[in-house]
Amino acid sequence: MLGDYVWMKPEKKGQFDVAIGAQVVKIAADKLSVVDDEGKWQSVALSRILKVMNSTSIEGMDDMISLGELDEASILRNLFIRYKNKLIYTYTGSILVAVNPYQCLPIYTAERIKLYQDRNLGELPPHIFAIADNCYTHMRRDGQDQCIVISGESGAGKTENTKLTLQYLAAISGRHSQIEQQVLAANPILEAFGNAKTIRNDNSSRFGKYTEIHFNPDGAIVGAQIKQYLLEKSRIVSQANEERSFHIFYSLLDGLDAGDKQRLDLVDASSYKYLTEGSTAKYDGRDDRPNFSDIRSAMKELVFSDSEISDILKVLAVILHMGNIEMEAHTIDHLDATQIPNMTHVERIGKLVDLEPAAIVKGITTKTIIIQNEPTVSNLAYRDAVDVRDALAKGIYARLFVWIVGKINSAIIQPEAGSCSLIGLLDIFGFENFDHNSFEQLCINFANETLHQFFFHHIFKLEQEEYDAEGIEWNHIDFVDNQDCLDLIGKKPMNIMSLMDEECMMPKGTDQTLLAKFNTAYSKDKSYLKPTRHKTNSFGIAHFAGEVYYDVQGFCEKNCDTFSISLIQLIELSGNKFLRNLFQADIIRISQNNKRSPSISVQFRTSLESLMKTLSLCQPFFVRCIKPNEQKKSMLFVRGLCCRQLKYLGMMETARIRQAGYPIRHAFQEFVGRYWCLSGLIPPSKNEDKHERARQICENVLGSSGDYQLGTCKVFLKIAGDLHLEQERNRILRNVAIVQRHIRRWCQRRRAAAIVIKRFLLAAVRHGRFRAWRSFFLIRFRKLRRQLILFQKLWRTYLANKSVNKEDLGEQNLQNFPEIPQSERTEEIEGTMETPVRVDEGVRLRDKPKGAAGECRKSCPPAVAEAEARKGGMAAKQKKPSKFRNLIRWKSMEGKTPNAQSAALRGWEAANNGCQPWTTSNAELPEGELAPELTKDSKRKSVFLRENGLPTMEKAPREETMITTALIRQKLRRT
Ligand SMILES: Nc1ncnc2c1ncn2[C@@H]1O[C@H](COP(=O)(O)OP(=O)(O)OP(=O)(O)O)[C@@H](O)[C@H]1O
């Protein structure tokens, strides 16, 4: 149908040509017009159309194993579609495929780092940060060492992804300490001394690197260690066209100031033979001058001392001068010899490292051999002398590089880091197949074969063996095992490398005799390819990534790493301690009469074995880097090149096995321990059947999705199943955390409140405030009690008054109060004073029998009455409430001593306590008119009056008070 996507057969039938996707734009009778994935319009016969494309392949998927059709064409298209959309990362299960974008993408920001933190694999779009985070999480969760193996061709992006991983780990580990800065600072130094521009990559690592990052139990970086493998030291003396030597030389010559340059007798890069072989001292995209200052500051960060930096610069200058030593063929006594016509550079070297020029000349133009325990010196032919000179330069640089790595390690390795967990990052040279391959390529490809086996061993062999052992149902997938190839190069007893070693020991061993031995020994080996007509000096090996032919020229010399005794003796003569120190191990070896150092192949195999041992102890993650084009251009995806890399990396088989298999597995105990919260709220007991509980959890959460299988000891999960379980667990834990947070907050607040009170009381007691607070509360309590009593009183009074005839009590206000005749008043006074009547009895004074009162008066002489009045409360209480109570009182107290008057008043006042009398200030009473003694009495502040004889809560209005005061005056005057 129009608009449909289809698969088309490839035009060519090459090894790496696979079906291409296309969209149908026109349909004719026997032809289709299509636009293919590369944007080409084509009119194709129906026979070229293979099938309609699966919907998953049209837009592309984050994870290859989700593709509906899993073959080379769909995997390649998936990468292509995503690459076009600047999505350079894609998963194949837990394996990350990274296509080099050759441009800066805004996907490595601090926000991205935060985004990927604590996320499960597959939760977010594929990213190198997701792998790094997963690795970190696994390390912390399981306490197991982890490693990330980053592989791919030269220029595929291994080093960039290693750096990004390192930056991510430094960012999330959270301590931001000096050690993190030091670990990051190691990179520019290593790149300067170990990287160079090659045809394939402008910043190619010419050594393998395994970086171990050590973390403490809190997940913070506490140290690191770097291991280096097989530096390509031949680059020091020669480079292919358009290639350069190691970056440091160009940075040094561009970045050094004039004074330093003069001191080292250095000029610009174009003046040095060792730097001009490739005729590209400068290239776009690299500025060597600022790089040099970066390198120096990185060295400072890693505690390189000034004298060490100065010595390093001297050694580099020596290497450059060495390359410029010109030699001429010469004969002495009819024997080949070499002479040095111009001694300028020899003298410069001598000056820099404190060596006699004659000793240098002797060292590089002659050789010392021991014959019958006697050292015999012979001249070297021109070619041999050049080789010795170059060997000296290479030897010095290789040892300098080892020393620099050691120096970095001494700054970043933490002695206590032994007990910590680690994450290892392996950035090792990819598979190499050039037009001309030599000994180095053989070693590099051997390392790649070993890593490939590690990868396949992990992905296939172990996986299949484990499925079988656990009784998991799945379809077996065939894969190509590279064991034969490994055996041929370096594993079986008589392998290529051991034959090389043997040949190096032979006095007459040459590269040609070595090749002849290979041809004889491996003529029947499937992986060995005999020299062809065009490649007579080469042998081939059928690697997992294709056939590679190696030119044997220089094999023996490179493998033996001949660094003659004469040269070691020359170094020993140097007054430069740093230089002598670089050769310390060789000097010791020579002094112990051990003439031979282990061959390069032996050293390489030993370090490779140790690396594989380390990796096998870790939980590995794999990042497979793909180089999309050879031109280093952005947005250019060359299908053939990518397809080749996918094949070499075993991505097709990987995708299939990952799709069919269960990459994540947990022992029952561990699984139940982690996910028990997904099957109710009861934690697993010790004796519980963990298999049954694991089954319950899987059924609860994953149902019949097929994302899991239960083995005999383990739960096997697909990525999707694991992701789902993790998400569910996180959801439940989040909810639990919310509840816990509330409870904790409540408890915390209670505890905090108790602490505050306790603190306050302690402080109060300490500062004497406790009493103040106590009295404060007591005052409040008493006030409250008084108010209650008052209310009680008022209520009772009210009840009592209710039963009293209000008319008889005389409801007259003060304004129209009638004049009281003298007689009446006296009687009243007398009656009142002498006849105690209880108010609450509700009996009027006048109603009481006068006789009783009279008798009382008679029986009570004035002294007794006074005493009565002094008693206060009782007497006053018994008096009938009256407007004139005070007058009566004063009347009755007339003629008494001021003290008696005052006492009577106090008694009265006490009796009226709580009755809220009218009060008027003494000050308002005219001085001398009313009880002058009273006003003089400082304790008395008020005269108490009663209103209508009834107790009241209301305060007297001001005018009434004044009237009352006037009335008192009037009454008193009258009396
Ligand atoms: N993720 C990326 N983003 C931007 N540019 C990248 C990325 N990855 C790689 N590159 C570019 O590709 C170049 C080559 O990458 P890198 O040096 O990492 O390759 P390599 O695989 O380590 O090569 P070699 O094996 O030669 O060291 C880098 O210098 C950089 O310009």
The ligand as a Gaussian input file, in Angstrom:
#p B3LYP/6-31G(d) Opt

LIG

0 1
 N       29.340000      10.874000      23.087000
 C       30.060000      11.665000      22.290000
 N       29.681000      12.936000      22.098000
 C       30.390000      13.735000      21.307000
 N       31.491000      13.361000      20.639000
 C       31.918000      12.104000      20.781000
 C       31.233000      11.183000      21.633000
 N       31.877000      10.024000      21.592000
 C       32.927000      10.218000      20.778000
 N       32.964000      11.453000      20.280000
 C       33.948000      12.039000      19.344000
 O       34.641000      10.986000      18.752000
 C       36.025000      11.101000      18.997000
 C       36.619000       9.736000      19.206000
 O       36.129000       9.205000      20.395000
 P       37.073000       8.374000      21.375000
 O       38.390000       8.979000      21.471000
 O       36.303000       8.197000      22.608000
 O       37.174000       7.030000      20.587000
 P       37.875000       5.691000      21.093000
 O       36.916000       4.599000      20.821000
 O       38.340000       5.842000      22.466000
 O       39.064000       5.593000      20.116000
 P       40.504000       4.940000      20.379000
 O       40.323000       3.482000      20.512000
 O       41.230000       5.311000      19.163000
 O       41.015000       5.612000      21.583000
 C       36.159000      11.987000      20.196000
 O       37.351000      12.697000      20.174000
 C       34.976000      12.889000      20.039000
 O       35.274000      13.950000      19.190000

